[in-house]
Amino acid sequence: MNKTDLKNRTKKFALEIIKMIELLPNKKIGHIIANQILRSSTSVAANYRAACRGRSQAEFIAKLGIVLEEADESQFWLELIIDAKLLDKKIVEPLYNEADELVAIFVSSIRTTKQRKS
């Protein structure tokens, strides 16, 4: 997967989260979780774009670390939505799986980039 594909994939992830947020209950907990997952999921896409514009490998690795943290946080919020039964698991599970795949991709990317740097 090249950088353009991954930029598109992270953006699509954020867009799908936005659609899911609209389905959350219109209660205090729904609003709080919506705000948190909106921030983390859009940060995955935004920070990956920033990483791709990094001026050095060190900057690229640092930005990917942020992307990884935000993808993992997004996965946490999705897990919480499932466990709290705020939405049907069938709606949330594909997004949870995508977050899991993104985490794996970014762990691998960081590892590979660090190996090249050595």
C-alpha distances in whole Angstrom, upper triangle without the diagonal:
4,7,8,6,7,10,11,10,12,15,15,16,18,20,20,22,24,25,26,28,30,31,32,36,38,39,39,37,34,35,34,31,30,30,28,25,25,25,22,20,20,20,17,15,18,18,14,15,18,16,14,17,19,21,21,19,21,21,17,17,20,18,15,19,20,16,17,20,20,17,20,23,21,21,25,26,25,26,30,30,29,32,34,34,33,31,31,28,27,26,24,23,20,19,20,18,15,16,16,13,12,14,13,10,12,14,12,11,14,16,14,15,18,18,18,20,23
4,6,5,6,9,10,11,12,14,15,16,19,20,21,23,25,26,27,29,31,32,33,37,39,40,40,38,35,35,34,32,30,30,29,26,25,25,22,20,20,19,16,15,17,16,12,13,15,13,11,14,16,18,18,16,19,18,15,16,19,17,15,18,19,16,17,21,20,18,21,24,22,23,26,27,26,28,31,31,31,34,36,36,35,33,33,31,30,28,27,25,22,21,22,20,17,18,19,15,14,16,15,11,13,15,13,11,14,16,14,14,18,18,17,19,22
4,5,5,6,9,10,10,12,14,15,17,18,20,21,23,24,26,27,29,31,32,36,37,38,38,36,33,33,32,30,28,28,26,24,23,22,20,18,17,16,14,12,13,13,9,9,11,10,7,11,12,15,16,15,17,16,12,14,16,14,12,16,16,14,15,19,18,17,20,22,21,22,25,26,25,27,30,30,31,33,35,35,34,32,33,31,30,28,26,25,22,21,22,20,17,17,18,16,13,15,15,12,12,15,14,11,14,16,14,13,17,18,17,18,22
4,5,5,6,9,10,11,12,14,16,17,18,20,21,23,24,26,28,30,31,35,36,38,37,35,33,32,32,30,27,27,26,24,22,22,20,18,17,17,14,12,13,14,10,9,13,12,9,12,15,17,18,18,20,19,15,17,19,16,15,19,19,16,18,21,19,18,21,23,21,23,26,26,26,28,31,30,31,34,35,35,34,32,32,30,29,27,26,25,22,20,22,21,17,18,20,17,14,17,18,14,15,18,17,14,17,20,18,17,21,22,21,22,26
4,5,5,6,9,10,10,12,14,15,16,18,20,21,22,24,26,28,29,33,34,36,36,34,31,31,31,28,26,27,26,22,21,22,20,17,16,17,14,12,14,15,11,11,15,14,12,15,17,20,21,20,22,21,17,19,20,18,16,19,19,16,17,20,19,17,20,22,20,21,24,25,23,26,29,28,28,31,33,33,31,29,29,27,26,24,23,22,19,18,19,18,14,16,17,14,12,16,16,12,14,17,16,14,17,19,18,18,21,23,21,23,26
4,5,5,6,8,10,10,12,14,15,16,18,20,21,22,25,26,27,31,32,34,34,31,29,29,28,25,24,24,23,20,19,19,17,14,14,14,11,9,12,12,8,9,13,12,10,14,15,19,19,18,20,18,14,15,17,14,12,15,15,12,13,16,15,13,16,18,17,18,21,22,21,23,26,25,26,29,30,30,29,27,28,26,25,23,21,20,17,16,17,16,12,13,14,12,9,12,13,9,10,14,13,11,14,17,16,16,19,20,20,21,24
4,5,5,6,9,10,11,12,14,16,17,19,20,21,23,25,26,30,31,33,32,30,28,27,27,25,23,22,21,19,17,17,15,13,12,12,9,7,9,10,7,6,10,10,9,12,14,18,19,18,20,17,14,16,17,14,12,16,15,12,14,17,15,14,17,19,17,18,22,22,21,24,26,26,27,29,31,31,29,27,28,27,26,23,22,22,19,17,18,18,14,14,16,14,11,14,15,12,12,16,16,14,16,19,18,17,21,23,22,23,26
4,6,5,6,9,10,10,12,14,15,17,18,20,22,23,25,29,30,32,32,30,27,27,27,24,22,22,22,19,17,18,17,13,12,14,11,8,11,13,10,10,14,14,13,15,18,21,22,22,23,21,18,20,21,17,16,19,18,14,16,19,17,15,19,20,17,19,22,22,21,24,26,25,26,29,30,30,28,26,26,25,24,21,20,20,17,15,18,17,13,14,17,14,12,16,17,14,15,18,18,16,19,22,21,21,24,26,25,26,29
4,5,5,6,9,10,10,12,14,15,16,18,20,22,23,27,28,30,30,28,25,25,25,22,21,21,20,17,16,17,15,12,12,13,10,8,12,13,10,11,15,15,14,17,19,23,23,22,23,21,18,19,20,17,15,18,17,13,14,17,15,12,16,17,15,15,19,19,18,20,23,22,23,26,27,27,25,23,24,22,20,18,17,17,14,12,14,13,9,11,13,11,9,13,14,11,12,16,16,15,18,20,20,20,23,25,24,26,29
4,5,5,6,9,10,11,13,15,15,17,19,21,21,25,26,28,28,26,23,23,22,20,18,18,17,14,13,13,11,8,8,9,6,5,8,10,8,9,12,13,13,15,17,21,22,21,21,19,16,17,18,14,12,15,13,10,12,14,11,9,13,14,12,13,17,17,16,19,21,20,21,24,25,25,24,22,23,21,21,18,16,17,14,11,13,13,9,9,12,11,8,11,13,11,11,15,16,14,16,19,19,19,22,24,24,25,28
4,5,5,6,9,10,11,13,14,15,17,19,21,24,25,27,27,25,23,22,22,20,17,17,17,14,12,13,12,9,7,10,8,5,8,11,9,10,13,14,14,16,18,22,23,23,24,21,18,20,20,16,15,18,16,12,15,16,13,12,16,16,13,16,19,18,17,20,22,21,22,25,26,26,24,22,23,22,21,19,17,18,15,13,15,16,12,12,15,14,12,15,17,15,15,18,19,18,20,23,23,22,25,27,27,28,31
4,5,5,6,9,10,11,12,14,16,17,19,23,24,26,27,25,22,22,22,20,17,18,18,14,13,15,14,10,10,12,11,9,12,14,13,13,17,17,17,20,22,25,27,26,27,24,21,22,23,19,18,20,18,15,16,18,15,13,17,17,14,15,19,18,16,19,21,20,21,24,25,24,22,20,21,20,18,16,15,16,13,10,14,14,10,11,15,14,12,15,17,15,16,20,20,19,22,24,24,24,27,29,29,30,33
4,5,5,6,9,10,11,12,15,16,17,21,22,24,24,22,19,19,20,17,15,16,15,11,11,12,11,7,8,11,9,8,11,13,12,14,17,17,18,20,22,26,26,25,26,24,21,21,21,18,16,18,16,13,14,15,12,10,13,13,10,11,15,14,12,16,18,16,17,21,22,21,19,18,18,17,16,14,12,13,10,7,10,11,7,8,11,11,9,12,15,14,14,17,19,18,20,23,23,23,26,28,28,29,32
4,5,5,6,9,10,10,13,15,16,19,20,22,22,20,17,17,17,15,12,13,12,9,8,9,9,5,5,8,8,7,10,12,12,13,15,17,18,20,21,25,26,26,26,23,21,21,21,18,17,18,16,13,14,15,11,10,14,13,10,12,15,13,13,16,17,16,18,21,21,21,19,18,19,18,18,15,13,15,13,10,12,14,11,10,14,14,12,14,17,16,16,19,21,20,21,24,25,25,27,29,30,30,33
4,5,5,6,9,10,11,13,15,19,20,22,22,21,18,17,18,16,13,14,15,12,9,12,12,9,8,12,11,10,12,15,15,15,18,20,20,22,24,28,29,29,29,26,24,25,24,21,20,22,19,16,18,19,15,14,17,16,13,15,18,16,14,18,19,17,19,22,23,22,19,17,19,19,18,14,14,16,13,11,14,15,12,13,17,16,15,17,20,19,19,22,24,23,25,28,28,28,30,33,33,33,36
4,5,5,6,9,10,11,13,17,19,21,22,20,17,17,18,15,13,15,15,11,10,13,13,9,10,14,13,12,15,17,17,18,21,22,22,24,26,30,31,30,31,28,26,26,26,23,21,23,20,17,18,19,16,14,16,16,12,13,16,14,12,16,17,15,16,20,20,19,17,14,15,15,14,10,10,12,10,8,11,13,10,11,15,15,14,17,19,19,19,22,24,23,25,28,28,29,31,33,33,34,37
4,5,5,6,9,10,11,15,16,18,18,16,13,14,14,12,9,11,11,8,7,10,10,7,9,12,12,12,14,16,17,18,20,21,22,25,26,30,31,30,30,27,25,25,25,22,20,21,19,16,17,17,13,12,14,13,9,11,13,11,9,13,14,12,14,17,17,17,14,13,14,14,14,10,9,12,11,7,10,12,11,10,14,15,14,16,19,19,19,22,24,23,24,27,28,28,30,33,33,34,37
4,5,5,7,9,10,14,15,17,17,16,13,13,14,12,9,10,12,9,7,10,11,9,9,13,13,13,15,17,18,19,21,23,23,25,27,31,32,31,31,29,27,27,26,23,22,23,20,18,19,19,15,15,17,16,12,14,16,13,12,16,16,14,16,20,19,18,15,14,16,17,16,13,12,15,14,11,14,16,14,14,18,19,17,19,22,22,22,25,27,26,27,30,31,31,33,35,36,36,39
4,5,6,7,10,13,14,17,18,17,14,14,16,14,11,13,15,12,10,14,15,12,12,16,16,16,18,21,21,21,24,26,26,28,30,34,35,34,35,32,30,30,30,26,25,26,24,21,22,22,18,17,19,18,14,16,18,15,13,17,17,14,16,19,19,17,15,13,14,15,14,10,11,14,13,11,14,16,15,15,19,20,19,21,24,23,24,27,28,28,29,32,33,33,35,38,38,39,42
4,5,5,7,11,13,15,16,15,11,12,14,11,9,12,13,10,10,14,14,12,13,16,16,17,19,21,22,23,25,26,27,29,31,35,36,35,35,32,30,30,29,26,25,26,23,21,21,21,17,16,18,16,13,14,15,12,10,13,14,11,12,16,15,14,11,9,11,12,11,8,8,11,11,9,12,14,14,14,17,18,18,20,22,23,23,26,28,28,29,32,33,33,35,37,38,39,41
4,5,5,9,10,12,13,12,8,9,11,9,6,9,10,8,8,12,13,11,12,16,16,17,18,21,22,23,25,26,28,29,31,35,36,35,35,32,30,30,29,26,25,25,23,20,21,20,17,16,18,15,12,14,15,11,11,14,13,10,13,16,15,14,11,10,13,14,14,11,10,14,14,12,14,17,16,15,19,20,19,21,24,24,24,27,29,29,30,32,34,34,36,38,39,39,42
4,6,8,9,12,14,13,10,10,13,12,8,11,14,12,11,15,16,15,15,19,19,19,21,24,25,25,27,29,30,32,34,37,39,38,38,35,33,33,32,29,28,29,26,24,25,24,20,20,21,19,16,18,18,15,14,17,16,13,15,18,17,15,12,11,13,15,16,12,12,16,16,14,17,20,19,19,22,23,23,24,27,28,28,30,32,32,33,36,37,37,39,42,42,43,45
4,6,9,11,14,13,9,11,14,12,10,13,15,13,13,17,18,16,18,21,21,22,24,26,27,28,30,31,32,34,36,40,41,40,39,37,35,35,34,31,30,30,27,25,26,25,22,21,22,20,16,17,18,15,13,16,15,11,13,16,14,12,9,7,10,12,13,9,10,14,15,14,16,19,18,19,21,23,23,24,27,28,28,30,33,33,34,37,38,38,40,42,43,44,46
4,6,8,10,9,5,8,10,9,7,11,13,11,12,15,16,16,17,20,21,22,23,25,27,28,30,31,33,34,36,39,40,39,39,36,35,34,33,30,29,29,26,25,25,23,20,20,20,18,15,16,16,12,11,14,12,9,11,14,11,10,7,7,10,12,14,11,11,14,16,14,15,19,19,18,21,23,23,24,27,28,28,30,32,33,33,36,38,38,39,42,43,43,46
4,5,8,8,5,8,11,10,10,13,15,14,15,18,19,19,21,23,24,25,27,29,30,31,33,34,36,38,39,43,44,43,42,39,38,37,36,33,33,32,29,28,28,26,23,23,23,20,18,19,18,15,14,16,14,11,13,15,12,10,7,8,12,14,16,14,14,17,19,18,19,22,23,22,24,27,27,27,30,31,31,33,36,36,37,39,41,41,43,45,46,47,49
4,7,8,6,7,10,11,10,12,15,15,15,18,20,20,21,24,25,26,27,29,31,32,33,35,37,38,39,43,44,44,43,40,39,38,37,34,34,33,30,29,29,28,24,25,25,22,20,21,20,17,17,19,16,14,16,18,15,14,10,12,15,18,20,17,17,21,22,20,21,25,25,24,27,29,29,29,33,34,33,35,38,38,38,41,43,43,44,47,48,48,50
4,6,5,6,9,10,10,12,14,16,16,19,20,21,22,24,26,27,28,30,32,33,34,36,38,39,40,44,45,44,43,40,39,39,37,34,34,33,30,29,29,27,24,25,25,22,20,21,20,16,17,18,15,13,16,17,13,14,10,13,16,19,21,19,18,22,24,22,22,26,26,25,27,30,29,30,33,34,34,35,38,38,38,41,43,43,44,47,48,48,50
4,5,5,6,9,10,11,13,14,15,17,19,20,21,23,25,26,27,28,31,32,33,34,37,38,38,42,43,42,41,38,37,37,34,32,32,31,28,28,28,25,23,24,23,20,19,21,19,15,17,18,15,14,17,17,14,15,12,15,19,20,23,21,19,23,25,22,22,26,26,25,27,30,29,29,32,34,33,34,37,37,37,40,42,42,42,45,47,46,49
4,5,5,6,8,10,11,12,14,16,17,18,20,21,23,25,26,27,29,31,31,32,35,36,37,40,41,40,38,36,35,34,32,30,30,29,26,25,25,23,20,21,20,17,16,17,15,12,13,14,11,10,13,13,10,12,9,12,16,17,20,18,16,19,22,19,19,23,23,22,24,27,26,26,29,31,30,31,34,35,34,37,39,39,40,43,44,44,46
4,6,5,6,9,10,11,12,14,15,16,18,20,21,23,24,25,27,29,30,31,33,35,36,39,40,39,38,35,34,34,32,29,29,28,25,24,24,22,19,20,20,17,15,16,15,11,12,14,11,9,12,13,11,11,8,10,14,16,18,15,14,17,19,17,17,21,21,20,22,25,24,24,28,29,29,30,33,33,33,36,38,38,39,42,43,43,45
4,6,5,6,9,10,10,12,14,15,16,18,20,22,22,24,26,27,28,30,32,33,34,37,38,38,37,34,33,33,31,28,28,27,24,23,24,22,19,20,20,17,15,17,16,12,14,16,14,12,16,17,14,15,11,13,17,19,21,18,16,20,21,19,19,23,23,21,24,26,25,25,29,30,29,30,33,33,33,36,38,38,39,42,43,43,45
4,5,5,6,9,10,11,13,14,16,17,19,21,21,22,25,26,27,28,31,32,32,36,37,36,34,32,31,31,28,26,26,25,22,21,22,19,17,18,18,14,13,16,14,11,13,15,12,11,15,16,13,15,12,15,18,19,22,19,17,20,22,19,18,22,22,20,22,25,24,23,27,28,27,28,31,31,31,34,36,36,36,39,41,40,42
4,5,5,6,8,10,11,12,14,15,17,19,20,21,23,25,25,26,29,30,31,34,35,34,33,30,29,29,27,24,24,23,20,19,19,17,14,15,15,11,10,12,11,7,9,11,9,8,12,13,11,13,10,12,15,16,18,16,13,16,18,15,15,18,18,16,19,22,20,20,24,25,24,25,28,29,28,31,33,33,34,37,38,38,40
4,6,5,6,9,10,10,12,14,15,17,18,19,21,23,24,25,27,29,30,33,34,34,33,30,29,28,27,24,24,23,20,19,20,18,15,15,16,13,11,13,13,9,10,13,11,10,13,15,14,14,11,12,15,16,18,15,13,16,17,14,15,18,18,16,19,21,20,20,24,25,24,26,29,28,29,31,33,33,34,37,38,38,41
4,6,5,6,9,10,11,12,15,16,16,18,20,21,22,24,26,27,28,31,32,32,31,28,27,27,25,22,22,22,18,18,19,17,14,15,16,13,11,14,14,10,12,15,14,13,16,18,16,18,15,16,19,20,21,18,16,19,20,16,17,20,19,17,20,23,21,21,24,25,24,25,29,28,28,31,33,32,33,36,37,37,39
4,5,5,6,9,10,11,13,15,15,16,18,20,21,22,25,26,26,30,30,30,28,26,25,24,22,20,20,19,16,15,16,13,10,12,12,9,8,11,10,8,10,13,11,12,15,16,15,17,15,16,19,19,21,18,15,18,19,15,15,18,18,15,18,20,18,18,21,22,21,22,26,25,25,28,30,29,30,33,34,34,36
4,5,5,6,8,10,11,13,14,15,17,19,20,21,23,25,25,29,29,29,28,25,24,23,22,19,18,18,15,14,14,13,9,10,11,8,6,9,9,6,8,11,10,10,13,15,15,16,14,14,17,16,18,15,12,15,15,11,12,15,14,11,15,17,15,15,19,20,18,20,23,23,23,26,28,28,29,32,33,33,35
4,6,5,6,8,10,11,12,14,16,17,18,20,22,23,24,28,29,28,27,25,23,24,22,19,19,19,15,14,16,14,11,11,13,11,8,12,12,10,11,14,14,13,16,18,18,18,16,16,19,19,20,16,14,17,16,13,14,17,15,13,17,18,16,17,21,21,19,22,25,24,24,27,29,28,30,33,33,33,36
4,6,6,6,9,10,10,11,14,15,16,17,20,21,22,25,26,26,25,22,21,21,19,16,16,16,13,12,14,12,9,11,12,10,9,12,13,11,13,16,16,15,19,20,20,21,19,19,22,21,23,20,17,19,19,15,16,19,17,14,17,19,16,16,20,20,18,21,23,22,22,25,27,26,27,31,31,31,34
4,6,5,6,9,10,10,12,14,15,16,18,20,20,24,24,24,23,20,19,18,17,14,14,13,10,9,10,9,5,7,9,6,6,9,10,9,11,14,14,14,17,19,19,20,18,19,21,20,21,19,16,17,17,13,13,16,14,11,14,16,13,13,17,17,15,17,20,19,19,22,24,23,24,28,28,28,31
4,5,5,7,9,10,11,13,15,16,17,19,20,24,25,24,23,21,19,19,18,15,14,14,12,9,11,10,7,7,9,8,6,9,11,10,10,14,15,14,16,19,19,20,18,18,20,18,19,16,14,15,14,10,11,13,11,9,12,14,11,12,15,15,14,17,19,18,19,22,23,23,25,28,28,28,31
4,5,5,6,8,10,11,12,14,16,17,19,22,23,23,23,20,18,19,18,14,14,15,12,10,12,12,9,9,13,11,9,13,15,13,14,17,18,17,20,22,23,23,21,20,22,22,22,19,17,18,17,13,15,17,14,12,16,16,13,14,18,17,16,18,21,19,20,23,24,23,25,28,28,28,31
4,5,5,6,8,10,10,12,14,15,16,20,21,20,19,17,15,16,14,11,11,12,9,7,10,10,6,8,11,10,10,13,14,14,15,18,19,19,21,23,24,25,23,23,25,24,24,22,19,20,19,15,16,18,15,13,16,16,13,13,17,16,14,16,19,17,17,21,22,21,22,26,26,26,28
4,6,6,6,9,10,10,12,15,15,19,20,19,18,16,14,14,13,10,9,10,8,5,8,8,6,6,9,10,9,11,14,14,14,17,19,19,21,23,24,25,23,22,24,22,23,20,18,18,17,13,14,15,12,10,13,13,9,10,13,12,10,13,16,14,14,18,19,18,20,23,23,23,26
4,6,5,6,9,10,11,13,15,18,19,19,19,16,14,15,15,11,11,13,11,8,11,12,9,9,13,13,12,14,17,17,17,20,21,21,23,25,26,27,25,24,25,24,24,21,19,20,18,14,16,16,13,12,15,14,11,13,15,13,12,16,17,15,16,20,20,19,21,24,24,24,27
4,6,5,6,9,10,11,13,16,18,18,18,15,13,15,14,10,11,13,10,9,12,13,10,12,15,15,14,17,19,18,19,22,23,23,25,28,28,29,27,26,28,27,27,24,22,23,21,18,19,20,17,15,18,18,14,15,18,16,14,17,19,17,17,21,21,20,22,25,24,24,27
4,5,5,6,9,10,10,14,15,15,15,11,10,11,10,6,7,9,7,6,10,11,9,11,14,14,14,16,18,19,20,22,23,24,26,28,29,30,28,28,29,28,28,26,23,24,22,19,19,20,17,15,17,17,13,14,16,15,12,15,17,14,14,18,18,17,18,22,21,21,24
4,5,5,6,9,10,14,14,14,14,12,9,10,11,7,7,10,9,6,9,12,10,11,14,15,14,17,19,20,20,23,24,25,26,28,30,30,29,28,29,28,28,25,23,23,21,18,19,19,15,14,16,15,11,12,14,12,10,13,14,11,12,16,16,14,17,20,19,19,22
4,5,5,7,9,13,14,14,15,12,10,13,13,9,10,13,12,10,13,15,14,14,17,18,17,20,22,22,23,26,27,27,29,31,32,33,31,30,31,30,30,27,25,25,23,20,21,22,18,17,19,18,14,16,18,15,13,17,17,14,15,19,18,16,19,22,21,21,24
4,5,5,6,10,12,13,13,10,8,11,10,7,9,12,10,10,13,15,14,15,18,19,18,21,23,23,24,27,28,29,31,33,34,35,33,32,34,32,32,30,27,28,26,23,24,24,21,19,21,20,16,17,19,17,14,17,18,15,15,19,18,16,18,21,20,19,23
4,5,5,9,10,9,10,7,5,8,8,5,6,9,9,9,11,14,13,14,17,18,18,21,23,24,24,27,28,29,31,33,34,35,33,33,34,32,32,30,28,28,26,23,23,23,20,18,20,18,15,15,17,14,11,14,15,12,11,15,15,12,14,17,16,16,19
4,5,9,10,10,12,10,7,10,11,9,9,13,13,11,14,17,16,16,20,21,21,23,25,26,26,29,31,31,32,35,36,37,35,34,35,33,33,31,29,29,26,24,24,24,20,19,21,19,16,17,18,15,13,16,16,12,13,16,15,13,15,18,16,16,20
4,6,9,10,12,9,8,12,12,10,11,15,14,14,17,19,18,19,22,23,23,25,28,28,29,31,33,33,35,37,38,39,37,37,38,36,36,34,31,32,29,27,27,27,24,23,24,23,19,20,21,18,16,19,19,15,15,19,18,15,17,20,18,17,21
4,6,7,8,5,5,9,9,8,10,13,13,13,16,18,18,19,22,23,23,25,27,28,29,31,33,34,36,37,39,40,38,38,39,37,37,35,33,33,30,28,28,28,25,23,24,23,20,20,21,18,15,18,18,14,14,17,16,13,15,18,16,14,18
4,7,8,6,7,11,11,11,13,16,16,17,19,21,21,23,25,26,27,29,31,32,33,35,37,38,39,41,42,43,42,41,43,41,41,39,36,36,34,31,32,31,28,27,28,26,23,23,24,21,19,20,20,17,16,19,18,14,15,18,16,14,18
4,5,5,6,9,10,11,12,14,16,16,18,20,21,22,24,26,27,29,30,32,33,35,36,38,39,41,42,43,42,42,43,41,41,39,36,36,34,32,31,31,28,26,27,26,22,22,23,20,17,18,18,15,14,16,15,11,12,15,13,10,14
4,5,5,6,9,10,10,12,14,15,16,18,20,21,22,24,25,27,28,30,31,33,34,36,37,38,40,42,41,40,41,39,39,37,35,34,32,30,29,29,26,24,24,23,20,19,20,17,14,15,15,12,10,12,11,7,8,11,9,7,11
4,5,5,6,9,10,11,13,14,15,17,19,20,21,23,24,26,27,29,30,32,33,35,36,37,39,41,40,40,41,39,39,38,35,34,33,30,29,29,27,24,25,24,21,19,20,18,15,15,16,13,10,12,13,9,9,12,11,9,11
4,5,5,6,9,10,11,12,14,16,17,18,20,21,23,24,26,27,29,30,32,33,35,36,38,39,38,38,39,37,38,36,33,33,31,28,28,28,25,23,24,23,20,19,20,18,15,16,17,13,11,14,15,11,11,15,14,12,15
4,5,5,6,9,10,10,12,14,15,16,18,20,21,22,24,26,27,28,30,32,33,34,36,37,36,36,37,35,35,33,30,30,28,26,25,25,22,20,21,20,16,16,17,15,11,13,14,10,9,12,12,9,10,13,12,11,15
4,5,5,6,9,10,10,12,14,15,16,18,20,21,23,24,26,27,29,30,31,33,34,36,35,35,36,34,34,33,30,29,27,25,24,24,21,19,19,18,15,14,15,13,10,10,11,9,6,9,10,7,8,11,11,10,13
4,5,5,7,9,10,11,13,15,16,17,19,20,21,23,25,26,27,29,31,32,33,35,34,34,36,33,34,32,29,29,28,25,24,24,22,19,20,20,16,15,16,15,12,12,14,12,9,12,13,11,11,14,15,13,16
4,5,5,6,9,10,11,12,14,15,17,19,20,21,23,24,26,27,29,30,32,33,32,32,33,31,32,30,27,27,26,22,22,22,20,17,18,18,14,14,16,14,10,12,14,11,10,13,14,12,13,17,17,15,18
4,5,5,6,9,10,10,12,14,15,16,18,20,21,22,24,26,27,28,30,31,30,30,31,29,30,28,25,24,23,20,20,19,17,15,15,15,11,10,12,10,7,9,10,8,7,10,12,10,11,15,15,14,17
4,5,5,6,9,10,11,12,14,15,17,19,20,21,23,25,26,27,29,30,30,30,31,29,30,28,25,24,23,21,19,20,18,15,15,15,12,10,12,12,8,8,11,10,7,11,13,12,12,15,16,15,18
4,5,5,6,9,10,10,12,14,15,17,18,20,21,23,24,26,27,29,27,28,29,27,28,26,23,23,23,19,19,19,17,14,15,16,13,11,14,13,10,11,14,13,11,14,16,15,15,19,20,19,21
4,5,5,6,9,10,10,12,14,15,16,18,20,21,23,24,26,27,26,26,27,25,26,24,21,21,19,16,16,16,14,11,13,13,9,9,11,11,7,10,12,11,10,14,15,14,16,19,19,19,22
4,5,5,6,9,10,11,12,14,15,16,18,20,21,22,24,26,25,25,26,24,25,23,20,19,18,16,14,15,13,10,10,11,8,6,9,9,6,7,10,10,9,12,14,14,15,18,19,19,21
4,6,5,6,9,10,10,12,14,15,17,19,20,21,22,24,24,24,25,23,25,23,20,20,19,16,15,16,15,11,12,13,11,8,12,12,10,10,14,13,12,15,17,17,17,20,22,21,23
4,5,5,6,9,10,11,12,14,15,17,18,20,21,22,21,21,23,21,23,21,17,18,17,14,13,15,13,10,12,13,10,9,13,13,11,12,16,15,14,17,20,19,20,23,24,24,26
4,5,5,6,9,10,11,12,14,15,17,18,20,21,20,20,21,19,20,18,15,15,14,11,10,11,9,6,8,9,7,6,10,10,9,11,14,14,14,16,18,18,20,22,24,24,26
4,5,5,6,9,10,10,12,14,15,16,18,20,20,20,21,18,20,19,15,15,15,12,10,11,11,7,8,10,9,6,10,12,10,11,14,15,14,16,19,20,20,23,24,25,26
4,5,5,6,9,10,11,13,14,15,16,18,18,18,20,18,20,18,15,15,16,13,11,13,13,9,11,13,12,10,13,15,13,14,18,18,17,20,22,22,23,26,27,27,29
4,5,5,6,9,10,11,13,14,15,17,15,15,17,16,17,15,12,12,13,9,8,11,10,7,9,12,10,10,13,15,14,15,18,19,19,21,23,23,24,27,29,29,31
4,6,5,6,9,10,11,12,14,15,15,15,16,13,15,14,10,10,11,8,6,8,9,5,7,10,10,9,12,14,14,14,17,18,19,21,23,24,25,27,28,29,31
4,5,5,6,9,10,10,12,14,14,15,16,14,17,16,12,12,14,11,9,12,12,9,10,14,13,12,15,17,16,16,20,21,21,22,25,26,26,29,31,31,32
4,5,5,6,9,10,10,12,11,12,14,13,15,14,10,12,14,11,9,13,13,10,12,15,15,14,17,19,18,19,22,23,23,25,28,28,29,31,33,33,35
4,5,5,6,9,10,11,10,10,11,10,12,10,7,8,10,7,6,10,11,9,11,14,14,14,16,18,18,19,22,23,24,26,28,29,30,32,33,34,36
4,5,5,6,8,10,10,11,12,9,12,12,8,9,11,10,7,10,12,10,11,14,15,14,17,19,19,20,22,24,24,26,28,29,30,32,34,35,36
4,5,5,6,8,8,10,12,11,14,13,10,11,14,13,10,14,16,13,14,18,18,17,20,22,22,22,25,27,27,28,31,32,32,35,37,37,39
4,6,5,6,5,6,9,8,12,10,8,10,13,11,10,14,15,14,15,18,19,18,21,23,23,24,27,28,28,30,33,33,34,37,38,39,41
4,6,5,6,6,7,6,9,9,7,8,11,11,9,12,15,14,15,18,19,19,21,23,24,24,27,28,29,30,33,34,35,37,39,39,41
4,5,8,9,10,9,13,13,11,11,15,14,12,15,17,16,16,20,21,20,22,25,25,25,28,30,30,31,34,35,36,38,40,41,42
4,5,8,10,10,14,14,12,13,17,16,14,18,20,18,19,23,23,23,25,28,28,28,31,32,32,34,37,38,38,40,42,43,44
4,5,7,8,11,11,10,12,15,15,14,17,19,19,20,23,24,23,26,28,29,29,32,33,34,35,38,39,40,42,44,44,46
4,7,9,12,10,10,13,15,14,14,18,19,18,20,23,23,23,26,28,28,29,32,33,34,35,38,38,39,42,43,44,46
4,6,8,7,7,10,13,12,13,16,17,17,19,21,22,23,25,27,27,29,31,32,33,35,37,38,39,41,43,43,45
4,5,6,7,9,11,12,13,15,17,17,19,21,22,23,25,27,28,29,31,32,34,35,37,38,40,41,43,44,46
4,5,5,6,9,10,10,12,14,15,15,18,19,20,22,24,25,26,28,29,31,32,34,35,37,38,40,41,43
4,6,6,7,10,10,11,13,15,16,17,19,21,22,23,25,26,28,29,31,33,34,35,37,38,40,41,43
4,6,7,8,10,11,12,14,15,17,18,20,22,23,24,26,27,28,30,32,33,34,36,38,39,40,43
4,6,5,6,9,10,11,12,14,15,17,19,20,21,23,25,26,27,29,30,31,33,35,36,37,39
4,5,5,6,9,10,10,12,14,15,17,18,20,21,23,24,26,27,28,30,32,33,35,36,38
4,5,5,6,9,10,11,12,14,15,16,18,20,21,22,24,26,27,28,30,32,33,34,36
4,5,5,6,9,10,10,12,14,15,16,18,20,21,22,24,25,27,28,30,31,33,35
4,5,5,6,9,10,11,13,14,15,17,19,20,21,23,24,26,27,29,30,32,33
4,5,5,6,9,10,11,12,14,15,17,18,20,21,23,24,26,27,29,30,32
4,5,5,6,9,10,10,12,14,15,16,18,20,21,22,24,26,27,28,30
4,5,5,6,9,10,11,12,14,15,16,18,20,21,22,24,26,27,29
4,5,5,6,9,10,11,12,14,16,17,18,20,21,23,25,26,28
4,5,5,6,9,10,11,12,14,15,16,18,20,21,23,24,26
4,5,5,6,9,10,10,12,14,15,16,18,20,21,22,24
4,5,5,6,9,10,11,12,14,15,17,18,20,21,23
4,6,5,6,9,10,11,12,14,16,17,18,20,22
4,6,5,6,9,10,10,12,14,15,16,18,20
4,5,5,6,8,10,10,12,14,15,16,18
4,6,5,6,9,10,11,12,14,16,17
4,5,5,6,9,10,11,12,14,16
4,5,5,6,8,10,11,12,14
4,6,5,6,9,10,11,13
4,6,5,6,9,10,11
4,5,5,6,9,10
4,5,5,6,9
4,5,5,6
4,5,5
4,6
4
